[in-house]
Amino acid sequence: MVYQKQEPKKKKAIKPYHRIKAHANPASDYNFYYPTGPESYDWTKNYPQQAMNEKKVEIADVGCGYGGLLISLSSLFPERLSVGMELRDKVVQYVEERIDKLREKHVGQFQNISVIRTNAMKYLPNYFEKGQLQKIFFLFPDPHFKKATHKRRIISPTLLSEYAYILAPGAYAYFISDVEELYLWMFEHFKNHPLFEQVERDIAENDSCIPLIVNSTEEGRKVNRIDGKKWFAVFRRITDPSKKDLTFKNYTLTSPKEIDSTTTTTTSTATITEVESK
Ligand SMILES: C[S@@+](CC[C@H](N)C(=O)[O-])C[C@H]1O[C@@H](n2cnc3c(N)ncnc32)[C@H](O)[C@@H]1O
């Protein structure tokens, strides 16, 4: 009898999450599922304990990354359903596992948040009906510095029209960046779009989502660690472009320091400074 020496089986390497590719190209044609329209998407698999025949998702975090905002939204809006939309599959897997663990540990909680793998630049109207969303977040989107890649930016006139379509009249759109150039790009596009107007400063400063957009996400915390600056703004979806107040003085909120993200009722105005927008 001949004995063959058996090679020990090689263990399949599991990619640690910190080694996940930092960016994905939204222009690439990914081979993933998307519904043909909102009516054909089965939300019960995302929210198994919710009565999905009575409820709809009202809050979307576009490019949610590792899900920090979603976790905070769960307790800030316990009665509302929030969803993260993310392009990178490994990141989506991470967020799914994160939510599953929270649901297991805190029975009955975190049932109002979920994540979907999708290209938000292409498929948002496949998931949401006209006027469905009350809030949409664009937090630290990829900057795509080079002019040739500007078309990959998540804010553009065409995409804003798409976002306006899925937002309810009066709904809010939040955006933040640590890259001033990108912030200004987003600001200008929102400002010039006929279906958006900037939210009045006192309302924006007291909005309970502001501490979250500044500090609850992984990217926001990364900026804190290097003591970086953040620029952010809030815009409202309007219905009648002729009523847009063109004399309104635009402003920019900046946060050079950390705002306590556990204080979700009011924003410490001391840490926010106003900058006149050009
Ligand atoms: C810089 S990260 C910020 C993540 C998160 N918002 C945060 O603040 O921590 C940008 C995220 O947007 C995702 N992303 C980029 N383009 C996207 C697209 N078209 N659709 C969905 N997600 C996208 C990226 O994969 C990445 O996770």
The ligand as a Gaussian input file, in Angstrom:
#p B3LYP/6-31G(d) Opt

LIG

0 1
 C      -16.350000      57.869000       2.672000
 S      -17.535000      56.660000       2.935000
 C      -18.634000      57.386000       4.159000
 C      -19.463000      56.350000       4.843000
 C      -20.443000      56.851000       5.888000
 N      -21.449000      57.725000       5.317000
 C      -19.718000      57.548000       7.016000
 O      -19.909000      58.773000       7.170000
 O      -18.977000      56.872000       7.740000
 C      -18.556000      56.738000       1.467000
 C      -19.393000      55.492000       1.303000
 O      -20.285000      55.643000       0.199000
 C      -20.344000      54.411000      -0.511000
 N      -20.778000      54.712000      -1.875000
 C      -20.091000      55.378000      -2.831000
 N      -20.818000      55.484000      -3.951000
 C      -22.004000      54.860000      -3.700000
 C      -23.171000      54.613000      -4.466000
 N      -23.267000      55.041000      -5.702000
 N      -24.193000      53.932000      -3.895000
 C      -24.097000      53.487000      -2.617000
 N      -23.018000      53.703000      -1.835000
 C      -21.984000      54.374000      -2.364000
 C      -18.912000      53.884000      -0.419000
 O      -18.843000      52.504000      -0.672000
 C      -18.553000      54.268000       1.008000
 O      -18.894000      53.262000       1.927000

